[in-house]
Amino acid sequence: MVEAIKKEEDVVLLDVRTKQEQSIIGLTYGASLSLPMNEVFKPENLAQIPTDKKVIVTCQSGVRCTVIALSLREIGFENVYAMKGGLAALMAYLEPKTVF
């Protein structure tokens, strides 16, 4: 994900954490969607997920985003990827001043 952003690829981050989790640590990346895991597959929310851009699904540790990404691929979303390790891995990868 970091490399895609550095290359200025047109990516959308899909955060599937709960609203409570999102209120503690939120995504500020411009092209992001916040859809809790239990709401992703509602028709009105599926319609919000772009099909013409790379979609990177994220959560706290990588488990939920993997399940959601695989499920979205099963129903026809071809350009969907899971963020390995979730936001925890991303924060560990980035320098502290970049994260905060």
TAHU-V110853 format. One record per run of one state. SS is the DSSP state (a for helix, b for strand, c for the rest). FROM is the first residue (numbers start at 1). TO is the last residue. If there is no record, write none. Layout:
# TAHU-V110853
ss=<SS,SS>
from=<FROM,FROM>
to=<TO,TO>
This chain:
# TAHU-V110853
ss=<c,a,c,b,c,a,c,b,c,a,c,a,c,b,c,a,c,b,c,a,c,a,c>
from=<1,2,7,11,16,19,25,32,35,37,40,43,47,54,59,63,75,80,83,86,94,96,100>
to=<1,6,10,15,18,24,31,34,36,39,42,46,53,58,62,74,79,82,85,93,95,99,100>
